[in-house]
Amino acid sequence: MKILVAGAQGQLARALVDAARVRRGFDVVVMGRPQLDLRDTATVAQAFAAVEPDLLINAAAYTAVDKAESDPAAALAINRDGAAALAAVADGYACPVIHLSTDYVFDGTKAEPYVESDRVGPASVYGRSKLEGEIAVMAANARHVILRTAWLYAPYGLNFLRTVVRLARERPQLRIVADQWGNPTYVPHLAHAVLSIAAQIGAAAPGAGMWGTYHGAAGGETTWAGFAAEIIRVGAPHGLPTVPVVPIATDEYPVAARRPANSRLDCTKLARTFGVRLPPWQQGVEECLPRLIRETRV
Ligand SMILES: NC(=O)c1ccc[n+]([C@@H]2O[C@H](COP(=O)([O-])OP(=O)(O)OC[C@H]3O[C@@H](n4cnc5c(N)ncnc54)[C@H](OP(=O)(O)O)[C@@H]3O)[C@@H](O)[C@H]2O)c1
């Protein structure tokens, strides 16, 4: 199956390339700016004509959550209009799309994990731009899987785990928000889940009930402080300083964008429909840290 991945340098795009190397049957072509620029519709059409994929994965996005508050036009241009342009061109080729979205489409007031049919209500510009992207993708291409994921981290890219590792080497203690709950998701685990979905919807006659919106994040749940404490614990035998993690409230760490207090995702529908369940978040930390520390120490 030939897959076009938009977002060449991103965390998920990189992990998809790695995952396709160890699984049979996927010919993954990643394309990023300037060859495939979501703000330039002509490049979108050219990329499709050049690759003629069986399936599109949109892993490109404006992901700077705080910066988006002061640059909503750019966030909407990429996350809504760019996503729609990609999905529409794919539709012209009768090509299905897996479109990545976020837990930040929710306002965080629910007490339990969110299911796909729960009321959305993004608290940030980024969340709104991703929600509008979901709606635009649905309208542009009926053959869509919208996969909401959360709190991504990998040994590469910009993410919380890498920030904690850097700060643990620089500071005597870490003050980390302890009143936001979510599912820290290891990107290589997500990439394998995405390829498993791809194999099923790319089949000659995919089940009619497969199109729609899904939640796909790591098993289990924690806070940013809990995530940080686990990073320090797992990193210690690999030489990471065992600095204390001091839990703080959201108000004590002012940032531009409001985050939901609860953005835990219930991923039952994904397991039921595709037989795909991501490993527990702690397993991701165990796999990621030795790799990161090894790679950054050489
Ligand atoms: N990161 C998270 O914690 C998180 C959480 C929930 C959901 N998600 C969603 O998961 C998906 C993958 O996230 P990620 O963490 O892998 O993102 P990422 O590492 O920030 O990568 C995003 C990629 O999008 C590309 N991009 C930005 N603007 C573009 C444009 N105009 N045209 C083409 N490409 C463009 C960037 O290219 P450049 O390298 O050229 O800048 C970058 O390679 C996104 O849909 C994101 O919204 C992420």
The ligand as a MOL file (V3000), in Angstrom:
LIG
                    3D

  0  0  0     0  0            999 V3000
M  V30 BEGIN CTAB
M  V30 COUNTS 48 52 0 0 0
M  V30 BEGIN ATOM
M  V30 1 N 2.3090 17.0470 19.8140 0
M  V30 2 C 1.2750 16.7250 20.5980 0
M  V30 3 O 1.4060 16.6510 21.8320 0
M  V30 4 C -0.0600 16.4310 19.9940 0
M  V30 5 C -1.1410 16.1310 20.8440 0
M  V30 6 C -2.3790 15.8330 20.2760 0
M  V30 7 C -2.5230 15.8190 18.9010 0
M  V30 8 N -1.4640 16.1150 18.1020 0 CHG=1
M  V30 9 C -1.6580 16.0950 16.6400 0
M  V30 10 O -0.8890 15.0270 16.1180 0
M  V30 11 C -0.4040 15.3580 14.8230 0
M  V30 12 C 1.0880 15.1320 14.7550 0
M  V30 13 O 1.7130 15.9620 15.7250 0
M  V30 14 P 3.3020 16.0390 15.8840 0
M  V30 15 O 3.5900 16.2050 17.3210 0
M  V30 16 O 3.9370 14.9500 15.1010 0 CHG=-1
M  V30 17 O 3.5740 17.4450 15.1910 0
M  V30 18 P 4.9690 18.1950 14.9960 0
M  V30 19 O 6.0910 17.3580 15.4650 0
M  V30 20 O 4.7970 19.5730 15.5280 0
M  V30 21 O 5.0710 18.2650 13.4100 0
M  V30 22 C 4.1760 18.9930 12.6570 0
M  V30 23 C 4.6710 18.9990 11.2450 0
M  V30 24 O 3.7590 19.7860 10.4790 0
M  V30 25 C 4.5070 20.4900 9.5550 0
M  V30 26 N 3.8260 21.6620 9.0620 0
M  V30 27 C 3.5130 22.7880 9.7270 0
M  V30 28 N 2.9570 23.6580 8.8820 0
M  V30 29 C 2.9400 23.0850 7.6640 0
M  V30 30 C 2.5040 23.4790 6.3820 0
M  V30 31 N 1.9910 24.7020 6.1440 0
M  V30 32 N 2.6400 22.6320 5.3400 0
M  V30 33 C 3.1850 21.4060 5.5320 0
M  V30 34 N 3.6180 20.9660 6.7150 0
M  V30 35 C 3.4970 21.8120 7.7730 0
M  V30 36 C 5.7820 20.8730 10.2760 0
M  V30 37 O 6.7300 21.1360 9.2840 0
M  V30 38 P 8.0970 21.9610 9.5520 0
M  V30 39 O 9.0240 20.9240 10.0900 0
M  V30 40 O 8.4380 22.4520 8.1750 0
M  V30 41 O 7.7590 23.0510 10.5220 0
M  V30 42 C 6.0570 19.6270 11.0740 0
M  V30 43 O 6.8700 18.7530 10.3340 0
M  V30 44 C -0.8760 16.7870 14.5660 0
M  V30 45 O -2.0850 16.7510 13.8510 0
M  V30 46 C -1.1400 17.3360 15.9480 0
M  V30 47 O -2.1100 18.3730 15.9310 0
M  V30 48 C -0.2440 16.4080 18.6180 0
M  V30 END ATOM
M  V30 BEGIN BOND
M  V30 1 1 1 2
M  V30 2 2 2 3
M  V30 3 1 2 4
M  V30 4 1 4 5
M  V30 5 2 4 48
M  V30 6 2 5 6
M  V30 7 1 6 7
M  V30 8 2 7 8
M  V30 9 1 8 9
M  V30 10 1 8 48
M  V30 11 1 9 10
M  V30 12 1 9 46
M  V30 13 1 10 11
M  V30 14 1 11 12
M  V30 15 1 11 44
M  V30 16 1 12 13
M  V30 17 1 13 14
M  V30 18 2 14 15
M  V30 19 1 14 16
M  V30 20 1 14 17
M  V30 21 1 17 18
M  V30 22 2 18 19
M  V30 23 1 18 20
M  V30 24 1 18 21
M  V30 25 1 21 22
M  V30 26 1 22 23
M  V30 27 1 23 24
M  V30 28 1 23 42
M  V30 29 1 24 25
M  V30 30 1 25 26
M  V30 31 1 25 36
M  V30 32 1 26 27
M  V30 33 1 26 35
M  V30 34 2 27 28
M  V30 35 1 28 29
M  V30 36 1 29 30
M  V30 37 2 29 35
M  V30 38 1 30 31
M  V30 39 2 30 32
M  V30 40 1 32 33
M  V30 41 2 33 34
M  V30 42 1 34 35
M  V30 43 1 36 37
M  V30 44 1 36 42
M  V30 45 1 37 38
M  V30 46 2 38 39
M  V30 47 1 38 40
M  V30 48 1 38 41
M  V30 49 1 42 43
M  V30 50 1 44 45
M  V30 51 1 44 46
M  V30 52 1 46 47
M  V30 END BOND
M  V30 END CTAB
M  END
